[in-house]
Amino acid sequence: MRHWLRLLIGLVAAIVVAGPMATSAGAADTRTGNSVSVDSDEVANGDLYIFGDSVRIAGTVTGDLFVVARRVSISGTVSGSVTAAAQSLKISGTVENTVRLTGGDLLVSGSVQGDVVTGSTSTTVTRGASIGGDVYLGAGDAAFRGSVGGDVRGSADELTVDAPVTGSILVSARSLTLTRNARVGGNVRYASDEQATISPSAVVGGQTERTSSFRATGGPEIISALTGQFARLIIGLVTGLILLFVIPGPVIATADVIRGRWFGSVAAGVVGLITWPAAVAVLAVLVVGIPLALIGTALFVCFAWLSQIFVGLAIGRLVLPGRWKQAARGYNILALAIGMILIGAARAAPVPYLSLAVALIVMTIGIGGVLITVHMGATALRRAPARV
């Protein structure tokens, strides 16, 4: 799991699509279980909602497909859109509309005729595959060896283009590479810590411009700006500031748990990451549990993204002198700013995989701190004497 802002964006899209199902589970075909499949000789008419561990679509889905699972493979045909929250999504068949993914890895070896909106840690379009519309990247690594019919926009760590892109490339990236097979019909405009590596055999129909030597500034247009490191830091700081004004007690308590019980927070976070998919699958087995599975997934991803705030505040409170008035609002605002800036600086360092490692550690500790704080609160409520 990496760059949780982009994952949150993808999940919000997923929840919006799944909203009607949460209120009326019988309005569409809903399937649950450890292993769920649409066989090659099967046609699923209308929209299809699937919750499970392993999902295989070898047949035809005539409507939209919504999936919450660990692994998803599509070798058949989906006539509508695909919205997935999954650790991996492999498309070797055909999706006739948009693909939206929040989660792990996206591999396209078939055809996506619409746009691709990916909050994945890695995006790969293999040679011979095709995307008919635009590609919107949240972050992670991306490699395009198959054709893209529109633009490539957003933010990435390492971006490699080894195929035709009909539109423009407008990104912020740690590194950008255009190989000898790259054919870009429009402009190449990018913000990067490094000068782009462009093969002499690559073709760019428009202008090539490095808009900034720092990818943290956000890139050349609004999509890449909103998914850039600086924007993520500002959004995180603003969110943390709001939480400190609205619910300072729980936020500070969670930060103190992380600061004082960091090993326990790591352990609890690892347990939470392992058990969350299983819990969602168990809830989804029962139709009445599907709304709870959706709500639980949304809360889990929200807390995963908010983990940077809890961990940042804990780091700041550890750095600042203990003799200061730690209950003061100004003290905690300063601690939050210091901690999140340190986390952002560590993720921005030009070291391979460091950003991923920092994001995983922060997310694990943050989720663990939340789980321990909730457990402590529930225990205190149970032990409190009843009041008449």
Secondary structure, 3 states (H helix, E strand, C coil): CCCHHHHHHHHHHHHHHHHHHHHCHHHCEEEEEEEEEECCCCEECCCEEEEEEEEEECCEECCCEEEEEEEEEECCEECCCEEEEEEEEEECCEECCCEEEEEEEEEECCEECCCEEEECCEEEECCCCEECCCEEECCCEEEECCEECCCEEEEEEEEEECCEECCCEEEEEEEEEECCCCEECCCEEEEECCCCEECCCCEECCCEEEEECCHHHCCCCHHHHHCCHHHHHHHHHHHHHHHHHHCHHHHHHHHHHHHHCHHHHHHHHHHHHHHHHHHHHHHHHCHHHHHHHHHHHHHHHHHHHHHHHHHHHHHHHHHCCCCCCCCCHHHHHHHHHHHHHHHHHHHHCCCCCHHHHHHHHHHHHHHHHHHHHHHHHHHHHHHCCCCC
